[in-house]
Amino acid sequence: MSYISSLTLHNFRSYESSDLKQLSAKFIVFYGANGAGKTNILEAVSLFSPGRGLRSAKPIEMQNNATQSPWALSCHIEGEYGAIQIGTGLDGATKNKRILRVQGENARSQGVLSEYLACIWLTPQMDRLFLDSSSHRRRFLDRLIFAFDPGHSGRVTRYENAMRQRSKILQDSHKTGRQADASWLDGLERQMAETAIAIAAARRDFTARLQGVCDTHKSEYFPRAILQAQGSIEALFDNAPALEVEDLYRYQLQESRSVDMISGGAATGPHKSDLGVIMADKSMPAEHCSTGEQKALLIGILLAHARLIKDERGFAPILLLDEVAAHLDEGRRCALYDLLEGLGSQVWLSGTDRALFTALEGRGQFFEVENSSIHSR
C-alpha cells in the first residue's frame, strides 16, 4: 500500500503555509463552507502523480497572489520503497513550468512519479461527463490510461502537434493559392498515422481490461457499465490488422486534404474518438440515465479503475473525492465508504457538511477548513 503520511503547502492557491502530519492511511475528510479551500488541498495531492492535476491548471495559475515567493508542495509517501520525500513547485526563473524533486534530487520527468503513487479523482465538474461533448469523455479515458502508461500522453501530444502542423500547411496553401509541399505533408501524415494507431490500440485494450473488472465486481448501488472506445480508427481494428489500419488511415488523410484545408484539423482520427457508456441493467446509454444514475455509473467506473490499478500494479491508488457524497443518498454513501475501505486505498474526501461522513467516524481523520486554515477535529 502507498499513501501520503504528511503534506506541506507553501504559497499554493489560497494557502500561505500549511502542514499536515501523521495522516491516516485510510480516510481523510475535509469539511467546511464553499470556497474555504478544501479542493485546493486535493489538487495539491493530485500533483504528486504525473500530469497537471485535477484542475489541469498551468503552474503559474496555482501561485498565491499575495506573495512573490514561488509556491511549493512536499509530501512523504509510505510504500514498498519505505519513506520517500517528494517535492514540487513553481520554477521561479521561468514561471511557466514546475520543478520536481525526489529525495532531494531533481527528477528527469514527471513519469518517475508513477513509480511511487497513482491518483484517481472525482470532481463536481465531472458530473456532466456523459452529457458534455465527446472531447471531455476522450480526455477522461486518456487520463485513465495514463495511470498505467505514462507514454500514452506523449503519443497523444505528438499526434496533435503533427495534426496542427499539417493543418497550418494546408490552410496557408488555401489562403495563398500556392501548392503545399507534398513531401512535408506525407511526412506529417505518416507520423499522424503511426501515433493514431498506437493511441487507438491503447484505448481499445484498456477499455477491454476495465470492462473485465466492471463485469467481475458488481454492486447493487453502483450499476455495471458497458464500455466501448468508439471512433473511426478503433472501428477499423475490427476487420484489419494494425499495419493495414495504419495504411488505411494514411490514405484517408491524403484523400481529405482538400476538405481539411478549409475546415482545419482532420476529418477523421483519434482526436474525434469517444467513450461509449451504457448502463447494463437497463441497456440504456448513460446520457439518457437520470442524474443519480449517471453519478452512480461514474463512481462505479472509477472504482473499477482503482481495482484495475491495484490488480495490475500491486498497490491501490490514492482516491481524491471532491464533494462526492453531496448527491448520494445515505445507503449509497455507506456502500461507497465500505467499498473504498475494502479497496485498501487512502481516500481524501471533501464536503460542506460533516454529517455527510458520519459513517466514517472512527475510521479516519477529520479536518475542518475555514478560510484556508485547517483544524484537526
Secondary structure as a PSIPRED ss2 file (coil, helix, strand):
# PSIPRED VFORMAT (PSIPRED V4.0)

   1 M C   1.000  0.000  0.000
   2 S C   1.000  0.000  0.000
   3 Y E   0.000  0.000  1.000
   4 I E   0.000  0.000  1.000
   5 S E   0.000  0.000  1.000
   6 S E   0.000  0.000  1.000
   7 L E   0.000  0.000  1.000
   8 T E   0.000  0.000  1.000
   9 L E   0.000  0.000  1.000
  10 H E   0.000  0.000  1.000
  11 N E   0.000  0.000  1.000
  12 F E   0.000  0.000  1.000
  13 R C   1.000  0.000  0.000
  14 S C   1.000  0.000  0.000
  15 Y E   0.000  0.000  1.000
  16 E E   0.000  0.000  1.000
  17 S E   0.000  0.000  1.000
  18 S E   0.000  0.000  1.000
  19 D E   0.000  0.000  1.000
  20 L E   0.000  0.000  1.000
  21 K C   1.000  0.000  0.000
  22 Q C   1.000  0.000  0.000
  23 L C   1.000  0.000  0.000
  24 S C   1.000  0.000  0.000
  25 A C   1.000  0.000  0.000
  26 K C   1.000  0.000  0.000
  27 F E   0.000  0.000  1.000
  28 I E   0.000  0.000  1.000
  29 V E   0.000  0.000  1.000
  30 F E   0.000  0.000  1.000
  31 Y E   0.000  0.000  1.000
  32 G C   1.000  0.000  0.000
  33 A C   1.000  0.000  0.000
  34 N C   1.000  0.000  0.000
  35 G C   1.000  0.000  0.000
  36 A C   1.000  0.000  0.000
  37 G C   1.000  0.000  0.000
  38 K H   0.000  1.000  0.000
  39 T H   0.000  1.000  0.000
  40 N H   0.000  1.000  0.000
  41 I H   0.000  1.000  0.000
  42 L H   0.000  1.000  0.000
  43 E H   0.000  1.000  0.000
  44 A H   0.000  1.000  0.000
  45 V H   0.000  1.000  0.000
  46 S H   0.000  1.000  0.000
  47 L C   1.000  0.000  0.000
  48 F C   1.000  0.000  0.000
  49 S C   1.000  0.000  0.000
  50 P C   1.000  0.000  0.000
  51 G C   1.000  0.000  0.000
  52 R C   1.000  0.000  0.000
  53 G C   1.000  0.000  0.000
  54 L C   1.000  0.000  0.000
  55 R C   1.000  0.000  0.000
  56 S C   1.000  0.000  0.000
  57 A C   1.000  0.000  0.000
  58 K C   1.000  0.000  0.000
  59 P H   0.000  1.000  0.000
  60 I H   0.000  1.000  0.000
  61 E H   0.000  1.000  0.000
  62 M H   0.000  1.000  0.000
  63 Q E   0.000  0.000  1.000
  64 N C   1.000  0.000  0.000
  65 N C   1.000  0.000  0.000
  66 A C   1.000  0.000  0.000
  67 T C   1.000  0.000  0.000
  68 Q C   1.000  0.000  0.000
  69 S C   1.000  0.000  0.000
  70 P C   1.000  0.000  0.000
  71 W C   1.000  0.000  0.000
  72 A E   0.000  0.000  1.000
  73 L E   0.000  0.000  1.000
  74 S E   0.000  0.000  1.000
  75 C E   0.000  0.000  1.000
  76 H E   0.000  0.000  1.000
  77 I E   0.000  0.000  1.000
  78 E E   0.000  0.000  1.000
  79 G E   0.000  0.000  1.000
  80 E C   1.000  0.000  0.000
  81 Y C   1.000  0.000  0.000
  82 G E   0.000  0.000  1.000
  83 A E   0.000  0.000  1.000
  84 I E   0.000  0.000  1.000
  85 Q E   0.000  0.000  1.000
  86 I E   0.000  0.000  1.000
  87 G E   0.000  0.000  1.000
  88 T E   0.000  0.000  1.000
  89 G E   0.000  0.000  1.000
  90 L E   0.000  0.000  1.000
  91 D C   1.000  0.000  0.000
  92 G C   1.000  0.000  0.000
  93 A C   1.000  0.000  0.000
  94 T C   1.000  0.000  0.000
  95 K C   1.000  0.000  0.000
  96 N C   1.000  0.000  0.000
  97 K C   1.000  0.000  0.000
  98 R E   0.000  0.000  1.000
  99 I E   0.000  0.000  1.000
 100 L E   0.000  0.000  1.000
 101 R E   0.000  0.000  1.000
 102 V E   0.000  0.000  1.000
 103 Q C   1.000  0.000  0.000
 104 G C   1.000  0.000  0.000
 105 E E   0.000  0.000  1.000
 106 N E   0.000  0.000  1.000
 107 A C   1.000  0.000  0.000
 108 R C   1.000  0.000  0.000
 109 S C   1.000  0.000  0.000
 110 Q H   0.000  1.000  0.000
 111 G H   0.000  1.000  0.000
 112 V H   0.000  1.000  0.000
 113 L H   0.000  1.000  0.000
 114 S H   0.000  1.000  0.000
 115 E H   0.000  1.000  0.000
 116 Y C   1.000  0.000  0.000
 117 L C   1.000  0.000  0.000
 118 A C   1.000  0.000  0.000
 119 C E   0.000  0.000  1.000
 120 I E   0.000  0.000  1.000
 121 W E   0.000  0.000  1.000
 122 L E   0.000  0.000  1.000
 123 T C   1.000  0.000  0.000
 124 P H   0.000  1.000  0.000
 125 Q H   0.000  1.000  0.000
 126 M H   0.000  1.000  0.000
 127 D H   0.000  1.000  0.000
 128 R H   0.000  1.000  0.000
 129 L C   1.000  0.000  0.000
 130 F C   1.000  0.000  0.000
 131 L C   1.000  0.000  0.000
 132 D C   1.000  0.000  0.000
 133 S C   1.000  0.000  0.000
 134 S H   0.000  1.000  0.000
 135 S H   0.000  1.000  0.000
 136 H H   0.000  1.000  0.000
 137 R H   0.000  1.000  0.000
 138 R H   0.000  1.000  0.000
 139 R H   0.000  1.000  0.000
 140 F H   0.000  1.000  0.000
 141 L H   0.000  1.000  0.000
 142 D H   0.000  1.000  0.000
 143 R H   0.000  1.000  0.000
 144 L H   0.000  1.000  0.000
 145 I H   0.000  1.000  0.000
 146 F H   0.000  1.000  0.000
 147 A C   1.000  0.000  0.000
 148 F C   1.000  0.000  0.000
 149 D C   1.000  0.000  0.000
 150 P C   1.000  0.000  0.000
 151 G H   0.000  1.000  0.000
 152 H H   0.000  1.000  0.000
 153 S H   0.000  1.000  0.000
 154 G H   0.000  1.000  0.000
 155 R H   0.000  1.000  0.000
 156 V H   0.000  1.000  0.000
 157 T H   0.000  1.000  0.000
 158 R H   0.000  1.000  0.000
 159 Y H   0.000  1.000  0.000
 160 E H   0.000  1.000  0.000
 161 N H   0.000  1.000  0.000
 162 A H   0.000  1.000  0.000
 163 M H   0.000  1.000  0.000
 164 R H   0.000  1.000  0.000
 165 Q H   0.000  1.000  0.000
 166 R H   0.000  1.000  0.000
 167 S H   0.000  1.000  0.000
 168 K H   0.000  1.000  0.000
 169 I H   0.000  1.000  0.000
 170 L H   0.000  1.000  0.000
 171 Q H   0.000  1.000  0.000
 172 D H   0.000  1.000  0.000
 173 S H   0.000  1.000  0.000
 174 H H   0.000  1.000  0.000
 175 K H   0.000  1.000  0.000
 176 T H   0.000  1.000  0.000
 177 G C   1.000  0.000  0.000
 178 R C   1.000  0.000  0.000
 179 Q C   1.000  0.000  0.000
 180 A C   1.000  0.000  0.000
 181 D C   1.000  0.000  0.000
 182 A H   0.000  1.000  0.000
 183 S H   0.000  1.000  0.000
 184 W H   0.000  1.000  0.000
 185 L H   0.000  1.000  0.000
 186 D H   0.000  1.000  0.000
 187 G H   0.000  1.000  0.000
 188 L H   0.000  1.000  0.000
 189 E H   0.000  1.000  0.000
 190 R H   0.000  1.000  0.000
 191 Q H   0.000  1.000  0.000
 192 M H   0.000  1.000  0.000
 193 A H   0.000  1.000  0.000
 194 E H   0.000  1.000  0.000
 195 T H   0.000  1.000  0.000
 196 A H   0.000  1.000  0.000
 197 I H   0.000  1.000  0.000
 198 A H   0.000  1.000  0.000
 199 I H   0.000  1.000  0.000
 200 A H   0.000  1.000  0.000
 201 A H   0.000  1.000  0.000
 202 A H   0.000  1.000  0.000
 203 R H   0.000  1.000  0.000
 204 R H   0.000  1.000  0.000
 205 D H   0.000  1.000  0.000
 206 F H   0.000  1.000  0.000
 207 T H   0.000  1.000  0.000
 208 A H   0.000  1.000  0.000
 209 R H   0.000  1.000  0.000
 210 L H   0.000  1.000  0.000
 211 Q H   0.000  1.000  0.000
 212 G H   0.000  1.000  0.000
 213 V H   0.000  1.000  0.000
 214 C H   0.000  1.000  0.000
 215 D H   0.000  1.000  0.000
 216 T H   0.000  1.000  0.000
 217 H C   1.000  0.000  0.000
 218 K C   1.000  0.000  0.000
 219 S C   1.000  0.000  0.000
 220 E C   1.000  0.000  0.000
 221 Y C   1.000  0.000  0.000
 222 F C   1.000  0.000  0.000
 223 P C   1.000  0.000  0.000
 224 R C   1.000  0.000  0.000
 225 A E   0.000  0.000  1.000
 226 I E   0.000  0.000  1.000
 227 L E   0.000  0.000  1.000
 228 Q E   0.000  0.000  1.000
 229 A E   0.000  0.000  1.000
 230 Q E   0.000  0.000  1.000
 231 G C   1.000  0.000  0.000
 232 S H   0.000  1.000  0.000
 233 I H   0.000  1.000  0.000
 234 E H   0.000  1.000  0.000
 235 A H   0.000  1.000  0.000
 236 L H   0.000  1.000  0.000
 237 F C   1.000  0.000  0.000
 238 D C   1.000  0.000  0.000
 239 N C   1.000  0.000  0.000
 240 A C   1.000  0.000  0.000
 241 P C   1.000  0.000  0.000
 242 A H   0.000  1.000  0.000
 243 L H   0.000  1.000  0.000
 244 E H   0.000  1.000  0.000
 245 V H   0.000  1.000  0.000
 246 E H   0.000  1.000  0.000
 247 D H   0.000  1.000  0.000
 248 L H   0.000  1.000  0.000
 249 Y H   0.000  1.000  0.000
 250 R H   0.000  1.000  0.000
 251 Y H   0.000  1.000  0.000
 252 Q H   0.000  1.000  0.000
 253 L H   0.000  1.000  0.000
 254 Q H   0.000  1.000  0.000
 255 E H   0.000  1.000  0.000
 256 S C   1.000  0.000  0.000
 257 R H   0.000  1.000  0.000
 258 S H   0.000  1.000  0.000
 259 V H   0.000  1.000  0.000
 260 D H   0.000  1.000  0.000
 261 M H   0.000  1.000  0.000
 262 I H   0.000  1.000  0.000
 263 S H   0.000  1.000  0.000
 264 G C   1.000  0.000  0.000
 265 G C   1.000  0.000  0.000
 266 A C   1.000  0.000  0.000
 267 A C   1.000  0.000  0.000
 268 T C   1.000  0.000  0.000
 269 G C   1.000  0.000  0.000
 270 P H   0.000  1.000  0.000
 271 H H   0.000  1.000  0.000
 272 K H   0.000  1.000  0.000
 273 S C   1.000  0.000  0.000
 274 D E   0.000  0.000  1.000
 275 L E   0.000  0.000  1.000
 276 G E   0.000  0.000  1.000
 277 V E   0.000  0.000  1.000
 278 I E   0.000  0.000  1.000
 279 M E   0.000  0.000  1.000
 280 A H   0.000  1.000  0.000
 281 D H   0.000  1.000  0.000
 282 K H   0.000  1.000  0.000
 283 S C   1.000  0.000  0.000
 284 M E   0.000  0.000  1.000
 285 P E   0.000  0.000  1.000
 286 A H   0.000  1.000  0.000
 287 E H   0.000  1.000  0.000
 288 H H   0.000  1.000  0.000
 289 C C   1.000  0.000  0.000
 290 S C   1.000  0.000  0.000
 291 T H   0.000  1.000  0.000
 292 G H   0.000  1.000  0.000
 293 E H   0.000  1.000  0.000
 294 Q H   0.000  1.000  0.000
 295 K H   0.000  1.000  0.000
 296 A H   0.000  1.000  0.000
 297 L H   0.000  1.000  0.000
 298 L H   0.000  1.000  0.000
 299 I H   0.000  1.000  0.000
 300 G H   0.000  1.000  0.000
 301 I H   0.000  1.000  0.000
 302 L H   0.000  1.000  0.000
 303 L H   0.000  1.000  0.000
 304 A H   0.000  1.000  0.000
 305 H H   0.000  1.000  0.000
 306 A H   0.000  1.000  0.000
 307 R H   0.000  1.000  0.000
 308 L H   0.000  1.000  0.000
 309 I H   0.000  1.000  0.000
 310 K H   0.000  1.000  0.000
 311 D H   0.000  1.000  0.000
 312 E H   0.000  1.000  0.000
 313 R H   0.000  1.000  0.000
 314 G C   1.000  0.000  0.000
 315 F C   1.000  0.000  0.000
 316 A C   1.000  0.000  0.000
 317 P C   1.000  0.000  0.000
 318 I E   0.000  0.000  1.000
 319 L E   0.000  0.000  1.000
 320 L E   0.000  0.000  1.000
 321 L E   0.000  0.000  1.000
 322 D E   0.000  0.000  1.000
 323 E C   1.000  0.000  0.000
 324 V C   1.000  0.000  0.000
 325 A C   1.000  0.000  0.000
 326 A C   1.000  0.000  0.000
 327 H C   1.000  0.000  0.000
 328 L C   1.000  0.000  0.000
 329 D C   1.000  0.000  0.000
 330 E H   0.000  1.000  0.000
 331 G H   0.000  1.000  0.000
 332 R H   0.000  1.000  0.000
 333 R H   0.000  1.000  0.000
 334 C H   0.000  1.000  0.000
 335 A H   0.000  1.000  0.000
 336 L H   0.000  1.000  0.000
 337 Y H   0.000  1.000  0.000
 338 D H   0.000  1.000  0.000
 339 L H   0.000  1.000  0.000
 340 L H   0.000  1.000  0.000
 341 E H   0.000  1.000  0.000
 342 G H   0.000  1.000  0.000
 343 L H   0.000  1.000  0.000
 344 G C   1.000  0.000  0.000
 345 S C   1.000  0.000  0.000
 346 Q C   1.000  0.000  0.000
 347 V E   0.000  0.000  1.000
 348 W E   0.000  0.000  1.000
 349 L E   0.000  0.000  1.000
 350 S E   0.000  0.000  1.000
 351 G E   0.000  0.000  1.000
 352 T C   1.000  0.000  0.000
 353 D C   1.000  0.000  0.000
 354 R H   0.000  1.000  0.000
 355 A H   0.000  1.000  0.000
 356 L H   0.000  1.000  0.000
 357 F H   0.000  1.000  0.000
 358 T H   0.000  1.000  0.000
 359 A H   0.000  1.000  0.000
 360 L H   0.000  1.000  0.000
 361 E C   1.000  0.000  0.000
 362 G C   1.000  0.000  0.000
 363 R C   1.000  0.000  0.000
 364 G E   0.000  0.000  1.000
 365 Q E   0.000  0.000  1.000
 366 F E   0.000  0.000  1.000
 367 F E   0.000  0.000  1.000
 368 E E   0.000  0.000  1.000
 369 V E   0.000  0.000  1.000
 370 E E   0.000  0.000  1.000
 371 N C   1.000  0.000  0.000
 372 S C   1.000  0.000  0.000
 373 S E   0.000  0.000  1.000
 374 I E   0.000  0.000  1.000
 375 H E   0.000  0.000  1.000
 376 S E   0.000  0.000  1.000
 377 R C   1.000  0.000  0.000
